[in-house]
Amino acid sequence: MYHIKTIADTEEYEISTRLLMQIALQRGYDVSYFPSSPSTLSGITRCEKDGWEFFFKSTCTSLVPAFGVHAAENKNLTHSLLTGYGVNTPVTVAITPQEGASMAAKMLHKYKRLVVKPVQMNHGDGVTVNVTTPEGLEEAIAYARGVSDNGDVIVQQQVEGQEYRFLVVSGKVLAVVHRRHRGGEAIDVTDSVSPALKQMAVAAAKSCFLGIAGVDIITPDIAVESVEDSYVIEVNLTPGIGMHQFPSRGQSRDVATPIFNAIEKTARPIQGTIKHLGRAERVSFPELSYAKVPARIDTGARTAAIWVSRAEEENGTLHVVFFGPESPFYTGEVVPFRHFERVVVTTSTGQAQLRFKVRLQLKVKGKTIRGWFTLADRSTQVYPVLIGRNVLMGKFIVDVKDGRVLTKAERARTRSLQSLLNKTEE
């Protein structure tokens, strides 16, 4: 495993992986790379932050289920899925090693020009285009079988038109380039593509279960309003970013960021780091020497809060006295903070108040974290500490049925509030 710490560390990786690594670093992720081969950089990248992690291998991610990988790698299955979902694809027949080339010969006689490729292939290996003669067909089938794992071959009608690569991410076309020939010049044509062709590309990706896909379409006109004469010829599992990010001609498209955003949503909690909390827990503040303080867990509160009886700024230092004289946690000690912030908060009654905010070390359920706490007078509250979303997010799951609840104190406060309400109504 290699730790990727700086932008310079990403330079040796292929462009798609490099661009995604760089975004991860910019967003504060810890980035690691797990090599799969000592001679090629084809391993898996891991991004970790705040108890969550996600992975990618170039643009192959958990946005693609296992059967999506199989669908994209098996060209006969790709054809079956596309035709099954009504997506135009060239006429195709599959030939096993035991079968002769009679079906392929009939296709050549009918369509005049064919494409031959292995059922299982990577990066165009074993593909022959523009097959026009029986001798060429025999050679193309032998070539495709030579690189195939099982010898299965597909023979397709070669359709007319120009080839375009559509980059589809999460059901949306991000960019389109015109490729004069594979591996050659890429010209951005995104703004010229018709909605009908974009819809065709999205349907192709969806048919093959791919959250990220490179869909190759041959069409006579990129602005065509009907897809009747347009065909999907490939649905690629790991489309390259470089041809869109840095096209030979035309507008550069920042496709790396939306791809990273989509991958980021697949993040999962790291095993053992996500703790379950109830609606009330006992917490500790190790740096302040407070332990087992009752705290209310509130997913509706944006920021955590703690009871203070004094918070005064003097000469750039905030002087704080935590809790109040009636609290068992009160010591009267003045705690200085050189680093603090001011924040405007809205109370439950709708009043805006200016409060101070400090970062405190908190320990709950064996997990020690550091988070921002607003300083407030909570003398009338049951719980002297409130834990909000800024502390909970990505670290805890809250179960409101559980927790160390101060039941008697909560009931007493409810009775007090009800009594006050009754007097007000009288």
N, C-alpha and C positions, 0 to 999 in steps of 0.2 A: 504494500500500500504506500502511495506517495501523498504527502500533504502539499496542497497547492495554496501558497500563502500570498503570492503577489501576481500581478498581471504578467510579469516577465516569466513566471513559472508556467503559464499557459501556452507559450509560443510554440512549443514542440508538438502540440496536439492538432488534429485535423480541424478545419475551420468551424464546423458546426459545434463540436465539443468546446473549442476554444472560446467562441462567442458566448456560449451558455455559462461556461466557467467564469468568465469575466463579469457577467451580470451578477452571478452568485456572490462573488467577492465584493462587488460594489454594494450589495445589499446586506453585507455583514455575515454571510454564511461561512462556516468552516467547511472547506472543500477538500475532499480526498478522492484519490483515483486508484482503482483496483485493476491492475493489468491482467489481461487474459492471455497474452503471448509476449515473450521477451523481444520478439522482432517486429511486432506491429502494435500501434497504439489503438487497440480495439476493445479496451476494457470498459468498466462501469465507473461513473462518477457519482459520488455521494455528497449531498449538501445537508448540513445539520445546523440548526439554530433553535434555541429556546425549547429544547426537548422534543423537537420534531425533525423528521428527516425525509428526504426523497432522493430518487436515483434517476439517472438517465445514461443511455449509451448512444452518443450522438443524439439524434432525435427520436430514438426508440425509448419509450417510457411506459409507465403503468397506465397511461391513457389507452394502451393497446392490450386487450386480453390475449391469452395464449393462443386461442383459436384465430385471433386476428393476425398474429404472426404467421400461423400456418396458411391462412387464406392469402396473404400477400406473397409468401414464398412459393406456393404451389400455383403455377400459372393456369393449370386446367381448373383448379378450384376457383381461382379468381374469375375466370370466364363463366363458370357455372353460377357463381353468386351474382355477377353483373347481369347476365341474361335473366336470371331468376327474379331480379328486382327491376327488370325493365330498362336497364341501362344499355345503350347501343355499344356493341363490341363487334369486331370483325368475325366473320364466319370462321369457326375453329373446329378442328377434329384432333383427337388424341390417338396416338399410335403406340402400342406396347412393343417391346422387343420381339414378341412372338408373332406379331402381325407384319404382313408385308406392306409395301408402300402403295398398294392399289388405290386406297382411299385418297392418299396424297396426290397420286397421279391424276385421279378424276378431278380433284380440286384444281390442279395446275391446268388441266384442259379447260375447265370452266372459267377460272378467274385470271389466268395468264401470268399473274405475278403473285408470289407467296412469300411469307415469312416463316422460318422454321426456328424453333427454340426448344430447349429442354424444359420439361415440366417443372423441375426444380433448378433454379439458377440464381446467381448473384452477380450484380453489376454488369449484366449483358453478356456474360460468358456463354458461349455456345450458340449465339444467335446469328442467323444468316438472313439478310433481307434481300429483296429484289431477286428472288429465285425465279427464273423464267424458262429453264430447260430441264428435261428429264435427268440429264447427267448432273446438272447443278442441284437438283432436288435430292438425288441419291447421296451426293457429297454432303449436303447440308444436314440431312438426317443422320449420317454417320458422324458428323462433327458434333451435333447436338447430343447424340447418344454417348459420345466419348467423354463429355464433361458431366453427364447426368449420373446421379447415384443409382438409379434403378433402370435406366435406359428408356424411360417414357419420354415421348416427344410430342409436341403439339405443332400443328401446321395451320397457319392462318392466312386468310385472304389479305393481301397487301392493299390497303385502302389509299385513296388519293387525298392529297392535301398537305398542309404544313403541320409540324408537330409542336405542341406547346406543353410546358410543365405548369400545372396548377398546384400551388401549395395550399393545402386545406388543413386548418387547425380548429378543432372543436366546432365543426359544422360551418366554418366560414372560410372563404377564399381570401388569403392574405396577399398573395402576389402571383403574377403569371409572367413567364418568360417564353420567348420564341427561341427554339434551338434549331439552328440550321442543320446540325448533325450532332450526334451524341458526344458529349465531352468537349464540344466546340463552343463557339460564340453564343452567349446568352443575352437576349435583348428584352428589356422590360416592356411589356405591353399591357400591364394591368388595367390602365385607364381605358383601353380600347375594347376590352372583353365584354361580350353581351351577357346580360343576366341569365339567359338560357344556358350558356356554356358553363357559367359559374354554378348554376344549379345542378348541371350534369356532373361536374367534378365533385360537388358535395355529396350527391347521391352515390357516386362510385365509392368514395371513402366510407360512407355509412354502410354500404352493402358489404364491405370487407371488414367492418368492425374497427376501423382505424380512426383514433382521435387525432392523429397527425399523419398526413399522407401526402405523397407526391403523385398526382394523377396526371398521366400523359394522355393527351387528347390530340387526335389528328382531325383537322377540320379545313375545309376550303376557304373559310372566312371567319376570322376571329370575332367579328361583329354580328355574326349570323343570328337571326331571331328564332330560327328553328334548328334543332339538332338532328334532323332526319339524316343528313349526310355527314355527321360528325361521329367519331368513334373513340371510346376509351380503349387504349391499347396496353396500358400498364397501370397498376396501382402499387406504388412503392412504399415499403415499410419505413425506411429511414431516409426521407428526402433531405438533400443537402441544403444548407442555408446560404452558402456563399454565392450561388448564382443569382439570388434575389437581393442579398445584402450588398453585393458588389457586382452588378451586371456589367457586361462588356459595353453595353450602350443603354441609354434610357435612365429612368429615375431609380435611385437606390432606395430600397425599402427596408426599414427596420423591422424585420420579421423575427429577429432573435428575442426581442422583448416580449411580444405577445406569446411566443412559444414558451418562454421561461415562465410567464404568468400562468399559462395553462398547466405546465408541469408542476409549478409551485402548489397548485391546488390539490395535487395528489399526495401531499406530505402526510405522513402518518406519525403518531406518537412513538417515540423510541421506547422499546420494551422496558418496563420498570420505572419510567420517569414520570408517568401520568398517575397521580394519586387521586383517590376518591375522597371528597369532603362532604360532610352533612351541612345543614343550614346554620349550624353553630359549632365552633371548635375552640379548643384551648391552644393559644399560640404563645410563642416566646420571642423576645427581642434581645438576642445574646449580647449585643454591644451596649445595651442599656441595663442589662442584668434584671430584666423582667421576665418571669416565667409563668406559664399556665394562665395567661390572661384570657378571659372569655371574649370571643370575637364572633360577630355575626357575619356569615358568608352571604354576600348580596350580589348576584349576577346582574342586577339592574343598576347597580352603582358603577359609574365609570372609574372612579379613583378611590383607593382605600383611604380611611380616615382613622385618627387616633385622638383620644381625649387629652386635652391640655388645659391647664388653668392659667397659663401665662405663655405668651409668645410675643416678645418685644424685640424690635431691631434697634441696635445701638452701634454706631460706627462700623457698619458693614457686617456686624455679627448678630445673629438671631439667638436670643436667650429664651430657652423653653423650659417650662416646668410641666412634666407629664402628670396626667390624672389630677384629681382634686383631693382636698383634705378628707372627704368622706369615703374615698376609695382605699381599699386595703393595699393598693399598689403605690399609693402616694408616699414620696420620701421628702418632697420639698426641694430636692436637688435641682439646681439650675444647669441645664445642659446647653453648651454653646454650639452653634452650627455656623460655619463660615460659608457653606454652600447651601443655598435655599432658593426658592422661587415664590413669586406671588401669583395667585390664581383667583379668578372670580368664579364662585360657585352659586348655583341656585338651590335654595333650600326646598324642603317638601311643601312649604307654604307659598312658594313662588318668589321669595325674596332673594335678591342678589347680594352676596357678601364677598368681601375681599379677605382671603385667607392666605396663610403661608403654607408652603409645601416643602417637605424634606425627604431625603432618601434614607430609609432605615433597613437594617438587616432583620429579616423575619424568618422564624422557623416554625413550620407547621407540618404535622404528620411525618416528621423525620426529614423533611426537605427544607434546606436553607436557601433563601433567595433574597434579593435586594429589590425594593420597589419604592415608588413615591407614595407618601402619605400626606393628606391635608391635615392641618392641625385645627381642631374644632372643640367647642364646648359640648361634650356629650354627657354632661352631668344628669340630664333628664332621660337618657337612653338606658335601656337594660344592659347593652353591651358597650364597654368602653372602647372597643376596636371594631371597625367595619372593614372587611376585606372585599375590594371591588374588582372589576374586570381586569384592570391593569396588572394585578397580581395573579389572578386566576388563569388568564388566557394562555393556552398552550401548556399549562402545567398541572391543572386540576380538572376533574369532572365533579360536578356538584349533584348530590342526591338529596333532595329536600326532605326525604323521609328519615334521614339519618342525622347523626351529629350529637354533640354534647350540649343539649339545649337547656337553658335556665328556665325551666317550665314555670316554677312558682313566681319568679320575678316577671316573666312575660305576662302571666295572668294578673298579677298585682297591677302592672302598668295598664293593662287593658281595662281593669275595673276603675282605675284612677281616671283614665281618659273618658270612659263612659260616664262617670260621675260628673266630670267637668262639663261634658256635652249636655247632660240633663239639666244642670244648673243654668247653662247658657240659654237653653230652650225655654226655661221657666221665666 
